[in-house]
Amino acid sequence: DGEVHINELKSGNTEMFWNPTNEVRRQRLKRHIVLFEEQTEFESERLWQHVTSAINKGDQHKATQEKFVLEEEQRNAARERRESGTEWKPLLFQQDAMTNEWHYKYEDLRPWDPLNDIAQFEKDGILQTMERHLSTRMSNHKAACINNQITRHKRSAKDCRRRKTSDQPSNHSQNTESSCSTPESVQELSDDDGKYWVSLGFESLCAQCGKEMNHLKEIHSAVLSLQKAQQDIHR
């Protein structure tokens, strides 16, 4: 969102290549840095703080010393892992077997959607996007929960019928008691009409769904309130 110039070295001429308008600058996605006290010991800002401080003070000798200390610690740690046969397993990065390059696991390369995307934030090293339309994401999670419940219930019903067949109880016991309370007619219910899971007593979402939905609604409401306040300030 800044000016870009082309410098012709032979002639010494400088040409403006890109000069964004105020409108372009306003549309820029705001980036937020995790608070220093909330960062882990291996996050860049905390890990390289002494090197950065020396560079800002113009002390190149001190910056080089601090950089050497950090790199030596990393070499020693790698040597100890190699000697003990400990495999290093990155939490946030994965290596491409073809190019041998490392890539961030949770990178989001899709274009920013100003109509739906509200803010992008990091939690525990994972990049996430807060969206206006929560229904799609929550409905997908809800459907997954329902499908899991249906699958478990069908499996239970199938196991029950198998036990009834293999146990071969007497005629009297067949008529008076059952080894399973699941009705035999459960197999006839439809998966497509949305009634199957209701008839089995799955009328409500799982606790995680409900908690996440309430949490996202609260965040969404707070962001909308802030946006309205911003608009009032601009006016």
Secondary structure, 3 states (H helix, E strand, C coil): CCCEEEECCCCCCEEEEECCCHHHHHCCCCCCCCCHHHCCCCCHHHHCHHHHHHHHCCCHHHHHHHHHHHHHHHHHHHHHHHHHCCCCCCCCEEECCCCCCEEECCCCCCCCCCCCEEEEEEECCEEEEEECCCHHHHHHHHHHHHHHHHHHHHHHHHHHHHHHHHHCCCHHHHHHCCCCCCCHHHHHCCCCCCCHHHHCCCCCCCHHHHHHHHHHHHHHHHHHHHHHHHHHHHC
